[in-house]
């Protein structure tokens, strides 16, 4: 059986949002684990589920819904793990969602998280490309509007960058520009004073 250290050692991992502002508590930190090596060295779903424990469950491809909306990432299944260190993650062949962390977020932010992780399956570990994959999918599939993008930006705005992650505000600028291109400049303007659950980085404990 793999231990936790072995599971997450698989050739480097990258974060959706490393640590937030300096001085944040440990509970405020979250990492998105993305395997960056060859598939032959990654954990199988069985190995991951064994390590994750009985609170985790496997949802077959095509069977997952997010707030009533059916989602898929090709034929890749999703592991629901309420004890995962971040909102979501990806290893080759499957995605991970932390049901506890995403429960306080609005639908478009949840769909962004899922689609960002799905993007890693197709474009690899690049975080910005995964962001743009999520935006492109959201526009194409009709679940992302201008207000939803602003909610996503609020969600990641306090996250600082690292060697491979631009700071949250910079990621937002790139996503906004890409959204405007895809929407042809005709997207709805975001309204002020949104009261969606995405106004915080995650649900309260």
C-alpha positions as CSV (number, residue, x, y, z in Angstrom):
1,X,0.0,0.0,0.0
2,X,1.3,3.5,-0.9
3,X,1.7,5.9,2.0
4,X,0.6,9.5,1.7
5,X,4.1,10.7,1.0
6,X,4.5,8.2,-1.9
7,X,1.2,9.1,-3.4
8,X,2.0,12.8,-3.7
9,X,5.7,12.3,-4.5
10,X,4.8,11.3,-8.1
11,X,7.0,13.8,-10.0
12,X,6.0,17.2,-8.8
13,X,2.7,18.7,-8.0
14,X,1.3,22.1,-8.8
15,X,-1.3,24.2,-7.1
16,X,-4.6,25.8,-8.1
17,X,-3.8,28.3,-5.4
18,X,-0.8,27.7,-3.3
19,X,-0.8,29.5,0.0
20,X,-3.0,32.6,0.3
21,X,-1.8,35.9,1.7
22,X,1.2,35.9,4.0
23,X,0.3,35.0,7.5
24,X,-2.6,32.8,6.5
25,X,-3.4,29.9,8.8
26,X,-2.7,26.3,7.8
27,X,-6.4,25.8,7.4
28,X,-6.5,28.6,4.7
29,X,-3.9,26.9,2.6
30,X,-4.8,24.6,-0.3
31,X,-2.9,22.8,-2.9
32,X,-4.1,21.2,-6.1
33,X,-2.1,18.1,-6.8
34,X,-1.4,17.6,-10.4
35,X,0.9,14.7,-11.5
36,X,3.5,16.0,-13.9
37,X,5.3,12.8,-14.9
38,X,4.6,9.8,-17.2
39,X,1.3,7.9,-16.6
40,X,3.2,4.7,-15.9
41,X,4.5,6.2,-12.6
42,X,1.2,7.7,-11.4
43,X,-1.1,6.2,-8.9
44,X,-4.0,4.0,-10.2
45,X,-7.5,4.9,-9.1
46,X,-7.4,1.8,-6.9
47,X,-4.2,2.9,-5.2
48,X,-5.5,6.4,-4.7
49,X,-8.8,5.2,-3.2
50,X,-7.0,2.9,-0.9
51,X,-4.9,5.7,0.4
52,X,-7.8,8.2,0.6
53,X,-9.8,6.0,2.8
54,X,-13.5,5.0,3.2
55,X,-14.8,8.6,3.1
56,X,-13.9,8.8,-0.6
57,X,-16.0,7.5,-3.4
58,X,-15.6,6.9,-7.2
59,X,-18.0,8.4,-9.6
60,X,-18.0,6.8,-13.1
61,X,-17.5,9.0,-16.1
62,X,-20.9,10.5,-17.2
63,X,-22.4,10.0,-13.8
64,X,-21.2,13.2,-12.1
65,X,-23.5,16.2,-11.6
66,X,-22.6,19.5,-10.1
67,X,-25.7,21.4,-8.8
68,X,-27.8,19.3,-11.1
69,X,-25.6,20.0,-14.2
70,X,-24.1,16.9,-15.8
71,X,-20.4,17.2,-16.4
72,X,-17.7,15.0,-17.9
73,X,-14.0,14.9,-18.7
74,X,-14.0,12.5,-21.6
75,X,-14.1,9.1,-20.1
76,X,-12.3,10.0,-16.9
77,X,-14.0,9.2,-13.6
78,X,-13.9,11.5,-10.6
79,X,-12.9,10.7,-7.0
80,X,-14.9,12.6,-4.4
81,X,-12.6,13.1,-1.4
82,X,-13.8,15.3,1.4
83,X,-10.4,15.2,3.0
84,X,-8.4,16.2,0.0
85,X,-6.0,19.1,0.6
86,X,-7.6,21.4,-2.0
87,X,-10.8,22.1,-3.9
88,X,-9.7,19.8,-6.7
89,X,-6.9,17.9,-8.2
90,X,-5.9,15.6,-11.1
91,X,-3.8,12.6,-11.7
92,X,-3.6,10.9,-15.2
93,X,-6.9,9.2,-15.9
94,X,-9.0,10.7,-13.1
95,X,-10.0,13.9,-11.3
96,X,-10.5,14.6,-7.6
97,X,-13.0,16.9,-6.0
98,X,-13.2,17.9,-2.4
99,X,-16.9,17.8,-1.7
100,X,-16.5,19.6,1.6
101,X,-14.5,22.5,0.3
102,X,-16.6,23.2,-2.8
103,X,-19.9,23.0,-1.0
104,X,-19.9,26.7,-0.1
105,X,-19.1,27.9,-3.6
106,X,-21.6,28.9,-6.3
107,X,-22.2,26.7,-9.3
108,X,-20.0,28.5,-11.8
109,X,-17.0,28.4,-9.5
110,X,-17.6,24.7,-8.9
111,X,-17.8,24.1,-12.7
112,X,-14.6,26.2,-13.1
113,X,-12.8,24.0,-10.6
114,X,-13.9,20.8,-12.2
115,X,-13.1,22.1,-15.7
116,X,-9.7,23.4,-14.6
117,X,-8.8,19.9,-13.3
118,X,-10.2,18.4,-16.5
119,X,-7.9,20.7,-18.5
120,X,-4.9,19.2,-16.8
121,X,-5.8,15.9,-18.4
122,X,-5.5,17.4,-21.9
123,X,-2.9,20.1,-21.6
124,X,-0.7,18.9,-18.7
125,X,0.5,20.8,-15.7
126,X,0.4,24.4,-17.0
127,X,-2.0,26.3,-14.7
128,X,-2.8,29.2,-17.0
129,X,-3.6,26.8,-19.9
130,X,-5.9,24.9,-17.5
131,X,-7.6,28.2,-16.6
132,X,-8.2,29.0,-20.2
133,X,-9.4,25.5,-20.9
134,X,-12.0,26.0,-18.2
135,X,-13.1,29.4,-19.6
136,X,-13.3,28.0,-23.1
137,X,-15.4,25.1,-21.9
138,X,-17.6,27.3,-19.9
139,X,-18.4,29.6,-22.8
140,X,-18.8,26.7,-25.3
141,X,-21.1,24.8,-22.9
142,X,-23.0,27.8,-21.8
143,X,-22.4,27.8,-18.1
144,X,-20.0,30.8,-17.9
145,X,-21.1,34.4,-18.1
146,X,-19.3,37.6,-17.2
147,X,-20.6,37.6,-13.6
148,X,-19.6,34.0,-13.2
149,X,-16.0,34.9,-14.3
150,X,-16.0,37.7,-11.7
151,X,-17.0,35.2,-9.0
152,X,-14.2,33.0,-10.1
153,X,-11.8,35.9,-9.9
154,X,-13.0,36.7,-6.4
155,X,-12.4,33.0,-5.5
156,X,-8.7,33.2,-6.5
157,X,-8.0,36.9,-6.1
158,X,-6.2,36.5,-2.7
159,X,-4.0,33.7,-3.9
160,X,-0.3,34.4,-4.3
161,X,1.8,32.9,-7.0
162,X,5.0,30.8,-7.0
163,X,7.5,29.7,-9.6
164,X,4.9,28.2,-11.8
165,X,1.7,30.0,-10.7
166,X,1.1,33.7,-11.6
167,X,-0.7,35.6,-8.7
168,X,-4.5,35.3,-8.7
169,X,-5.1,38.8,-10.0
170,X,-2.9,38.2,-13.0
171,X,-4.6,34.9,-13.8
172,X,-7.9,36.8,-13.6
173,X,-6.6,39.4,-16.1
174,X,-5.7,36.7,-18.6
175,X,-9.0,34.9,-18.1
176,X,-11.0,38.1,-18.5
177,X,-9.2,38.9,-21.8
178,X,-9.7,35.4,-23.1
179,X,-13.4,35.5,-22.1
180,X,-13.9,38.8,-24.0
181,X,-12.3,37.3,-27.1
182,X,-14.6,34.2,-26.9
183,X,-17.7,36.3,-26.2
184,X,-16.9,38.7,-29.0
185,X,-17.1,41.6,-26.7
186,X,-20.9,41.0,-26.3
187,X,-20.8,39.2,-22.9
188,X,-23.0,40.6,-20.2
189,X,-21.3,43.1,-17.9
190,X,-20.8,41.9,-14.4
191,X,-23.1,43.5,-11.9
192,X,-21.8,44.9,-8.7
193,X,-22.5,43.6,-5.3
194,X,-22.7,39.9,-6.1
195,X,-23.9,37.8,-3.1
196,X,-22.8,34.5,-4.4
197,X,-21.1,32.0,-2.2
198,X,-17.9,32.5,-4.3
199,X,-17.2,35.7,-2.4
200,X,-15.0,33.7,0.0
201,X,-12.1,31.3,-0.8
202,X,-14.1,28.4,0.6
203,X,-16.9,27.4,3.0
204,X,-16.6,28.2,6.7
205,X,-15.5,25.2,8.8
